[in-house]
Structure formats: C-alpha cells, structure tokens
C-alpha cells in the first residue's frame, strides 16, 4: 500500500508568535487560582477538560499543567490537580519500564506524548509508566497540540490505563 501524506499547513493562516493572553480570575478551585495568562485558544480546552469525565490534561507551551480532569487526578492517586506544576519537574512521577522502576531522565521525559506533542506540533501516542499511589501503572497516552503547527500554545492529552 502506498504511503500518502497530506499537508494543509498552506491553507491555515499563521498565528502571531505572541498570542493575546486571557487572565484567569481568582477563586476557590485550582483552575480559578491559576494566575498566569492563558491564551484564548488554550483556555477553551482548559474549561472543557475541567468538566470532562475522561482522564485528560492540558499543558501550556512551557509544559506546565493548566488543567486536569477529576478522573485523571483520581487515576494518578493525587490529592489535587497539580495546576501550575511542570510535568517535567515532577507533577507526575514518570518512571521507566524496568523491573526496578527508576525516574526517567530529562531526555526520556521529553519523549512522552504530552511533551512531544508540544515540541513537534504533531499528534503523539505512546505508553508511559507513572507512579500511582505508591504503585506503578501503565497508561496509553494520546496527545495533540493545541494551536497550529507554527504556533503551538499547549497540548491536550487523553489517558487510558493498560
């Protein structure tokens, strides 16, 4: 079977490098306490993920968690969503697939779907292993960039236990 690749990038208008930020209002829940400006294109996904029944999260351009569904928080055994924390810096403990799981190094962390989608501007899918409530769990992660290829403002990732 022949391999066909379709690119529509010429048809999509490019976004300016700096997008107009939207300030979140202070309030009682973690999403409302999020003080950093969130671009409008990303904010729409933040609001959807906050209400989602699916296990999912949204990262901003810097790899900070800006939204995590309640089901994802529960699946990972977290007390609350790590809003404002870096996924690289330990919001979730990412471990390797060895029998004595070790924390992933910086190079390997950059290859997990939520972060790879940010840097590549493309859909990313793969298995990741995380520490959940003192145990390890394997998750299928499917991540998509938010924004256009030349102006990615974040990534949206869905998780499913394996």
Secondary structure as UniProt FT lines:
FT   TURN            9..11
FT   STRAND          21..22
FT   HELIX           30..33
FT   STRAND          38..39
FT   HELIX           40..51
FT   STRAND          56..60
FT   TURN            61..62
FT   STRAND          64..68
FT   HELIX           70..75
FT   TURN            76..77
FT   TURN            83..84
FT   TURN            87..90
FT   STRAND          94..95
FT   HELIX           106..109
FT   TURN            110..111
FT   HELIX           113..120
FT   STRAND          124..132
FT   TURN            133..134
FT   STRAND          135..148
FT   TURN            149..150
FT   STRAND          151..161
//
